[in-house]
């Protein structure tokens, strides 16, 4: 009996395991599959870390693939054993434990790491990112002790961390460099509504705030700002962005810029090596939202299954804030442009704001606050490039019952 080719997956996160799931659906018996994961768990839904922190989900509820799932499918899973090196000449990966596994195809799904702002004191105990279950455990332990938390970064992840910690009883201050929250996803009006709602929830906000130093004796105790203000801090959460985790790929000689370079099939410059998820760069873009990661997994799995007719195409990915009581949706481009045509609906009494951006008769961006029910429809109109001139008068009020699918 001929031995099956070996597929080794480096990274047990959402993108890598979604690729494996898609592959098993197409060609369940094609490969002997080995998965290496740095964390001592099965695969879990990282998107649900914020509801987990807030107490709205349990660990069991966010698990996607338990160790039993791997065993049932004949997949060898090495938990808590990250890969330390790739030998592309011998086609072997070596884990930190010294375990070596040969591959015929290699899938890199190494994800990203939180960007730790390199200010004095960033290495103190109590200074963490917000990327995995261990971070949530640290945050929950801090919340049980009480006290003050400072979150550095007013984007999606930072605000979700802040609201979760506030819900757990901590005093929370968010520091954000820009003059508006979520400035990459929202316009000024939506950001102002969000700011007001977060303040009603008890989250303190400092905009245009620059961190000068984290201070404490072994453990962080306070945050000093560039203007001299000092904030007490028993916990500091860095949520100022992520950096693709590419050190392993670079050491193996794979071509990298900001991330691992891949083509439309998610193949690297080594035809035996593929990459998916937050560690990849497709053309000039890197990725953090889940929708493009799922599409990468679908395309990559098709090629691994030797049914390679698909190509990865970048599409606008929506941003949603996972905070109970705040409905927010943003997709596409909505920057100021004299050639754009803006449609705006404001209903201050109901806390509703909608802005749709049109260009050349096509929808190019949507910002929704308070009423996000039609977000998916707007996103599909943007993706399809449909002509919406005939819908212009009613576009702000949602999808007409007789509107054809875009």
RODO-2510 file (C-alpha; in nm, 4 decimals, decimal comma):
residues 406
     n   res          X          Y          Z
     1     x     0,0000     0,0000     0,0000
     2     x     0,1437     0,3358    -0,1044
     3     x     0,1981     0,5791     0,1841
     4     x    -0,0077     0,8918     0,1677
     5     x     0,1719     1,2265     0,1287
     6     x     0,2267     1,4217     0,4473
     7     x     0,0654     1,7606     0,5158
     8     x     0,2079     1,9485     0,8132
     9     x     0,0162     2,2483     0,9479
    10     x     0,2114     2,4990     1,1567
    11     x    -0,0455     2,6779     1,3704
    12     x    -0,3625     2,5443     1,5290
    13     x    -0,5690     2,8605     1,4977
    14     x    -0,8816     2,9485     1,3061
    15     x    -0,7353     3,0027     0,9575
    16     x    -0,5233     2,6894     0,9533
    17     x    -0,7916     2,4606     1,0887
    18     x    -1,0590     2,6072     0,8636
    19     x    -0,8301     2,5127     0,5739
    20     x    -0,8023     2,1585     0,7101
    21     x    -1,1819     2,1344     0,7465
    22     x    -1,2292     2,2484     0,3865
    23     x    -0,9625     2,0028     0,2711
    24     x    -1,1266     1,7111     0,4528
    25     x    -1,4569     1,7940     0,2837
    26     x    -1,2905     1,7801    -0,0598
    27     x    -1,0340     1,5022    -0,0162
    28     x    -1,0658     1,3321     0,3240
    29     x    -0,8117     1,0583     0,2549
    30     x    -0,5503     1,2434     0,0514
    31     x    -0,2996     1,3304     0,3263
    32     x    -0,1584     1,2183     0,6550
    33     x    -0,2089     1,5405     0,8502
    34     x    -0,0004     1,6633     1,1424
    35     x    -0,0842     1,9873     1,3256
    36     x     0,1488     2,1787     1,5583
    37     x    -0,0021     2,4349     1,7965
    38     x     0,1739     2,6669     2,0394
    39     x    -0,1181     2,6739     2,2845
    40     x    -0,2137     2,3758     2,5048
    41     x    -0,5683     2,3616     2,3664
    42     x    -0,7664     2,2487     2,0702
    43     x    -0,8761     2,5080     1,8157
    44     x    -1,1016     2,7822     1,9533
    45     x    -1,2851     3,0814     1,8155
    46     x    -1,0519     3,3730     1,8808
    47     x    -1,3234     3,6152     1,7725
    48     x    -1,5162     3,5153     2,0844
    49     x    -1,2457     3,6149     2,3322
    50     x    -1,4286     3,9426     2,3973
    51     x    -1,7610     3,7748     2,4919
    52     x    -1,5569     3,5271     2,6996
    53     x    -1,3967     3,8154     2,8890
    54     x    -1,7352     3,9805     2,9377
    55     x    -1,8835     3,6601     3,0814
    56     x    -2,1204     3,6066     2,7909
    57     x    -1,9460     3,2873     2,6701
    58     x    -1,7632     2,9990     2,8341
    59     x    -1,4429     2,8338     2,7148
    60     x    -1,6356     2,5225     2,6126
    61     x    -1,8725     2,7362     2,4046
    62     x    -1,5923     2,8927     2,1994
    63     x    -1,4056     2,5669     2,1288
    64     x    -1,4244     2,4748     1,7595
    65     x    -1,2198     2,1539     1,7425
    66     x    -1,1478     1,9539     2,0564
    67     x    -0,8600     1,7024     2,0735
    68     x    -1,1218     1,4305     2,0189
    69     x    -1,2139     1,5906     1,6858
    70     x    -0,8560     1,5492     1,5606
    71     x    -0,8347     1,1895     1,6793
    72     x    -1,1630     1,0978     1,5104
    73     x    -1,0221     1,2169     1,1767
    74     x    -0,6815     1,0578     1,2097
    75     x    -0,5055     1,3933     1,2510
    76     x    -0,1958     1,4007     1,4700
    77     x    -0,2128     1,7044     1,6992
    78     x     0,0867     1,8310     1,8956
    79     x    -0,0498     2,0863     2,1441
    80     x     0,1795     2,3211     2,3310
    81     x     0,4666     2,2338     2,0985
    82     x     0,5396     2,5209     1,8578
    83     x     0,7566     2,4640     1,5535
    84     x     1,1042     2,6090     1,6013
    85     x     1,2547     2,5595     1,2537
    86     x     1,1749     2,4540     0,8977
    87     x     1,4344     2,2739     0,6869
    88     x     1,3080     2,3214     0,3323
    89     x     1,5915     2,1203     0,1772
    90     x     1,5078     1,8102     0,3830
    91     x     1,1361     1,9037     0,3961
    92     x     1,1263     1,8684     0,7728
    93     x     0,9821     2,0800     1,0546
    94     x     1,1380     2,0659     1,3998
    95     x     0,9373     2,1547     1,7086
    96     x     1,0707     2,3065     2,0300
    97     x     1,0602     1,9617     2,1931
    98     x     1,2963     1,8323     1,9232
    99     x     1,0216     1,6364     1,7465
   100     x     1,0766     1,6269     1,3689
   101     x     0,8113     1,5588     1,1052
   102     x     0,8686     1,5362     0,7302
   103     x     0,6275     1,7077     0,4932
   104     x     0,5275     1,6836     0,1300
   105     x     0,3101     1,9924     0,1681
   106     x     0,3476     2,2527     0,4405
   107     x     0,0782     2,4983     0,5512
   108     x     0,1911     2,7976     0,7561
   109     x    -0,0829     2,9502     0,9703
   110     x     0,1280     3,1239     1,2313
   111     x    -0,1075     3,4194     1,2797
   112     x     0,0049     3,7427     1,4376
   113     x     0,1326     3,8826     1,7646
   114     x     0,0074     4,1889     1,9505
   115     x     0,2177     4,4980     1,8992
   116     x     0,3644     4,5867     2,2375
   117     x     0,4303     4,9616     2,2345
   118     x     0,8043     4,9905     2,3124
   119     x     0,7757     5,2478     2,5912
   120     x     0,9827     5,2252     2,9108
   121     x     0,8297     4,9639     3,1392
   122     x     0,6576     4,7608     2,8679
   123     x     0,8154     4,4443     3,0068
   124     x     0,6626     4,4798     3,3543
   125     x     0,4333     4,2088     3,4879
   126     x     0,0704     4,2997     3,4310
   127     x     0,1337     4,4331     3,0795
   128     x    -0,0316     4,2030     2,8263
   129     x    -0,1865     4,1824     2,4813
   130     x    -0,5338     4,0511     2,4062
   131     x    -0,4837     3,7593     2,1693
   132     x    -0,5392     3,4255     2,3416
   133     x    -0,6966     3,2351     2,6292
   134     x    -0,3969     3,2998     2,8534
   135     x    -0,4489     3,6751     2,8127
   136     x    -0,8146     3,6387     2,9096
   137     x    -0,7151     3,4374     3,2176
   138     x    -0,4761     3,7156     3,3194
   139     x    -0,7468     3,9787     3,2699
   140     x    -1,0028     3,7805     3,4694
   141     x    -0,7555     3,7343     3,7544
   142     x    -0,6895     4,1100     3,7590
   143     x    -1,0640     4,1811     3,7560
   144     x    -1,1166     3,9534     4,0566
   145     x    -0,8615     4,1597     4,2495
   146     x    -1,0276     4,4819     4,1346
   147     x    -0,8533     4,8105     4,0746
   148     x    -0,7749     5,0054     3,7599
   149     x    -0,7014     4,8942     3,4057
   150     x    -0,5581     5,0983     3,1200
   151     x    -0,6170     4,9863     2,7617
   152     x    -0,3792     5,1308     2,5028
   153     x    -0,5611     5,1471     2,1694
   154     x    -0,9106     5,2627     2,0800
   155     x    -0,9753     5,0242     1,7927
   156     x    -1,2083     4,7248     1,7834
   157     x    -1,0057     4,4997     2,0107
   158     x    -0,9152     4,7692     2,2602
   159     x    -1,2740     4,8812     2,3073
   160     x    -1,3939     4,5235     2,3444
   161     x    -1,1277     4,4635     2,6105
   162     x    -1,2213     4,7848     2,7886
   163     x    -1,5915     4,7026     2,7974
   164     x    -1,5258     4,3468     2,9142
   165     x    -1,3030     4,4646     3,1987
   166     x    -1,5524     4,7356     3,2935
   167     x    -1,8302     4,4769     3,2974
   168     x    -1,6107     4,2691     3,5314
   169     x    -1,5929     4,5630     3,7721
   170     x    -1,2606     4,7308     3,6979
   171     x    -1,2111     5,1025     3,6532
   172     x    -1,1071     5,1345     3,2898
   173     x    -0,9377     5,4072     3,0877
   174     x    -0,8740     5,3813     2,7137
   175     x    -0,5806     5,5711     2,5616
   176     x    -0,5996     5,6400     2,1889
   177     x    -0,3521     5,8367     1,9769
   178     x    -0,6053     5,9616     1,7221
   179     x    -0,8757     6,2212     1,7827
   180     x    -1,1576     5,9707     1,7211
   181     x    -1,2228     5,6130     1,8261
   182     x    -1,1948     5,3377     1,5649
   183     x    -1,0650     5,5971     1,3216
   184     x    -0,9778     5,3243     1,0680
   185     x    -1,3389     5,2037     1,0500
   186     x    -1,5628     5,4985     1,1442
   187     x    -1,6242     5,8526     1,0352
   188     x    -1,6319     6,1373     1,2877
   189     x    -2,0089     6,1291     1,3469
   190     x    -2,0247     5,7569     1,4199
   191     x    -1,7136     5,7814     1,6378
   192     x    -1,8757     6,0570     1,8437
   193     x    -2,1853     5,8430     1,9024
   194     x    -1,9656     5,5531     2,0065
   195     x    -1,7654     5,7715     2,2447
   196     x    -2,0793     5,8956     2,4162
   197     x    -2,2181     5,5438     2,4600
   198     x    -1,8917     5,4083     2,6008
   199     x    -1,8766     5,6932     2,8500
   200     x    -2,2319     5,6109     2,9577
   201     x    -2,1089     5,2579     3,0219
   202     x    -1,8440     5,3970     3,2555
   203     x    -1,5367     5,3678     3,0328
   204     x    -1,3020     5,6654     3,0613
   205     x    -1,1536     5,7826     2,7317
   206     x    -0,8399     5,9830     2,6571
   207     x    -0,8114     6,0780     2,2906
   208     x    -0,4912     6,2114     2,1376
   209     x    -0,3155     6,0538     2,4331
   210     x     0,0433     5,9403     2,3995
   211     x     0,1903     5,6934     2,6484
   212     x     0,5323     5,8000     2,7766
   213     x     0,6090     5,5212     3,0257
   214     x     0,4693     5,2343     3,2288
   215     x     0,5904     5,2472     3,5861
   216     x     0,6016     5,0075     3,8805
   217     x     0,8248     4,7943     4,0998
   218     x     0,8248     4,4646     3,9094
   219     x     0,4529     4,4905     3,8390
   220     x     0,2886     4,7787     3,6569
   221     x     0,1343     5,0363     3,8899
   222     x     0,0754     5,3425     3,6764
   223     x     0,0853     5,4856     3,3249
   224     x     0,2556     5,8174     3,2603
   225     x     0,1318     6,0163     2,9589
   226     x     0,3398     6,2494     2,7459
   227     x     0,1522     6,5520     2,8870
   228     x     0,2508     6,4522     3,2411
   229     x    -0,0788     6,2997     3,3519
   230     x    -0,0413     5,9830     3,5591
   231     x    -0,3078     5,7109     3,5609
   232     x    -0,3195     5,4287     3,8162
   233     x    -0,2968     5,0872     3,6488
   234     x    -0,3065     4,7405     3,8018
   235     x    -0,3327     4,6012     3,4488
   236     x    -0,2279     4,7404     3,1098
   237     x    -0,3720     4,5861     2,7941
   238     x    -0,1865     4,6629     2,4721
   239     x    -0,4372     4,6725     2,1864
   240     x    -0,2492     4,8985     1,9475
   241     x    -0,2501     4,6582     1,6548
   242     x    -0,0804     4,3324     1,5595
   243     x     0,2237     4,2242     1,3641
   244     x     0,2227     3,9170     1,1370
   245     x     0,4195     3,6320     1,2903
   246     x     0,6757     3,5705     1,0153
   247     x     0,9998     3,4931     1,2008
   248     x     0,9767     3,1195     1,1289
   249     x     0,9116     3,1777     0,7584
   250     x     1,1934     3,4319     0,7277
   251     x     1,4408     3,1994     0,8989
   252     x     1,3407     2,9283     0,6480
   253     x     1,4237     3,1598     0,3574
   254     x     1,0662     3,2202     0,2398
   255     x     1,0012     3,5572     0,0794
   256     x     0,8464     3,8032     0,3214
   257     x     0,7744     4,1740     0,3275
   258     x     0,5340     4,2836     0,6008
   259     x     0,4104     3,9230     0,5991
   260     x     0,4642     3,5975     0,4079
   261     x     0,4172     3,6651     0,0368
   262     x     0,1558     3,4438    -0,1317
   263     x    -0,0018     3,4318    -0,4762
   264     x    -0,3693     3,3930    -0,5700
   265     x    -0,3575     3,0246    -0,4681
   266     x    -0,2080     3,1054    -0,1239
   267     x     0,1158     2,9419    -0,2364
   268     x     0,4462     3,0931    -0,1275
   269     x     0,7515     3,1160    -0,3533
   270     x     0,8240     2,7561    -0,2500
   271     x     0,5581     2,5508    -0,4354
   272     x     0,5412     2,2979    -0,1521
   273     x     0,4594     2,5650     0,1064
   274     x     0,1268     2,7455     0,1481
   275     x     0,0238     3,0090     0,4014
   276     x    -0,3105     3,1434     0,5231
   277     x    -0,4409     3,3900     0,7773
   278     x    -0,2949     3,6915     0,9500
   279     x     0,0624     3,5865     0,8647
   280     x     0,0169     3,6349     0,4879
   281     x     0,0520     3,9234     0,2468
   282     x    -0,1437     3,9022    -0,0771
   283     x    -0,0277     4,1732    -0,3145
   284     x     0,0108     4,4703    -0,0778
   285     x    -0,2558     4,3680     0,1753
   286     x    -0,2496     4,1888     0,5094
   287     x    -0,5613     4,0601     0,6821
   288     x    -0,7231     4,0689     1,0244
   289     x    -1,0963     4,0213     0,9679
   290     x    -1,2396     3,6713     0,9542
   291     x    -1,4157     3,6891     0,6145
   292     x    -1,0982     3,7034     0,4004
   293     x    -0,9397     3,4332     0,6170
   294     x    -1,2315     3,2000     0,5420
   295     x    -1,1955     3,2709     0,1713
   296     x    -0,8220     3,2048     0,1897
   297     x    -0,8958     2,8713     0,3585
   298     x    -1,1435     2,7745     0,0865
   299     x    -0,9028     2,8568    -0,1955
   300     x    -0,5975     2,7014    -0,0310
   301     x    -0,7853     2,3797     0,0514
   302     x    -0,8946     2,3441    -0,3109
   303     x    -0,5350     2,3589    -0,4282
   304     x    -0,4121     2,1219    -0,1597
   305     x    -0,6901     1,8852    -0,2664
   306     x    -0,5591     1,9045    -0,6242
   307     x    -0,8784     2,0717    -0,7387
   308     x    -0,7070     2,4042    -0,7892
   309     x    -0,9411     2,6127    -0,9990
   310     x    -1,0094     2,8806    -0,7357
   311     x    -0,8256     3,2096    -0,6923
   312     x    -0,8212     3,4360    -0,3885
   313     x    -0,9662     3,7798    -0,4536
   314     x    -0,9634     4,0554    -0,1959
   315     x    -1,3038     4,1874    -0,0925
   316     x    -1,4076     4,4550     0,1599
   317     x    -1,4495     4,2959     0,5028
   318     x    -1,6986     4,4387     0,7537
   319     x    -1,5994     4,5528     1,1020
   320     x    -1,8348     4,4903     1,3950
   321     x    -1,7895     4,5818     1,7594
   322     x    -1,8729     4,2888     1,9899
   323     x    -2,0043     4,4888     2,2851
   324     x    -2,3511     4,4202     2,4209
   325     x    -2,5811     4,7175     2,3706
   326     x    -2,3746     4,8788     2,0931
   327     x    -2,4733     4,8091     1,7335
   328     x    -2,2039     4,9179     1,4910
   329     x    -2,1154     4,8063     1,1391
   330     x    -1,8613     4,9438     0,8944
   331     x    -1,7552     4,8195     0,5518
   332     x    -1,5775     4,9605     0,2479
   333     x    -1,4255     5,3024     0,1926
   334     x    -1,5773     5,6226     0,3243
   335     x    -1,2982     5,8792     0,3349
   336     x    -1,3591     6,2338     0,2175
   337     x    -1,3507     6,2635    -0,1605
   338     x    -1,4991     6,5361    -0,3790
   339     x    -1,6116     6,2719    -0,6291
   340     x    -1,8071     6,0729    -0,3686
   341     x    -2,1774     6,1139    -0,3090
   342     x    -2,2855     6,0787     0,0550
   343     x    -2,6273     5,9681     0,1746
   344     x    -2,6772     6,0346     0,5476
   345     x    -2,9582     5,9528     0,7877
   346     x    -2,9559     6,0841     1,1455
   347     x    -3,2115     5,9986     1,4126
   348     x    -3,0640     6,1303     1,7399
   349     x    -3,3669     6,0346     1,9474
   350     x    -3,3268     5,6680     1,8544
   351     x    -2,9463     5,6828     1,8435
   352     x    -2,9322     5,5888     1,4755
   353     x    -2,6782     5,7103     1,2227
   354     x    -2,6260     5,5793     0,8702
   355     x    -2,3864     5,6988     0,6059
   356     x    -2,3620     5,5445     0,2617
   357     x    -2,0902     5,6492     0,0182
   358     x    -2,1561     5,6208    -0,3557
   359     x    -1,9146     5,6633    -0,6424
   360     x    -2,0155     5,6377    -1,0070
   361     x    -2,3561     5,4978    -0,9168
   362     x    -2,2084     5,2196    -0,7026
   363     x    -2,1961     5,1784    -0,3276
   364     x    -1,8373     5,1941    -0,1989
   365     x    -1,8784     5,2327     0,1783
   366     x    -2,1274     5,2079     0,4626
   367     x    -2,1117     5,3182     0,8267
   368     x    -2,4044     5,2130     1,0446
   369     x    -2,4671     5,2911     1,4102
   370     x    -2,7725     5,1874     1,6081
   371     x    -2,9417     5,0046     1,3196
   372     x    -2,7185     4,7506     1,1470
   373     x    -2,9807     4,5123     1,0117
   374     x    -2,8999     4,5874     0,6489
   375     x    -2,5223     4,5742     0,6894
   376     x    -2,4825     4,2419     0,5094
   377     x    -2,6888     4,3691     0,2145
   378     x    -2,4783     4,6842     0,1859
   379     x    -2,1617     4,4731     0,2045
   380     x    -2,2855     4,2530    -0,0792
   381     x    -2,3700     4,5593    -0,2911
   382     x    -2,0132     4,6835    -0,2365
   383     x    -1,8595     4,3455    -0,3193
   384     x    -2,0661     4,2967    -0,6337
   385     x    -2,0208     4,6506    -0,7658
   386     x    -2,3918     4,6614    -0,8483
   387     x    -2,5376     4,9785    -0,9993
   388     x    -2,7596     5,1257    -0,7249
   389     x    -2,8812     5,4415    -0,8986
   390     x    -3,2326     5,3030    -0,9279
   391     x    -3,2337     5,2400    -0,5504
   392     x    -3,0903     5,5743    -0,4489
   393     x    -3,4091     5,7207    -0,2969
   394     x    -3,4650     5,4230    -0,0675
   395     x    -3,1116     5,2966    -0,0137
   396     x    -3,0797     5,4418     0,3360
   397     x    -3,3981     5,2668     0,4476
   398     x    -3,2751     4,9175     0,3734
   399     x    -3,3300     4,6515     0,1152
   400     x    -3,6631     4,6835    -0,0670
   401     x    -3,8736     4,3639    -0,0588
   402     x    -3,8555     4,3324    -0,4376
   403     x    -3,4823     4,4071    -0,4706
   404     x    -3,2869     4,1373    -0,6506
   405     x    -2,9925     3,9820    -0,4754
   406     x    -2,6717     4,1611    -0,5699
***
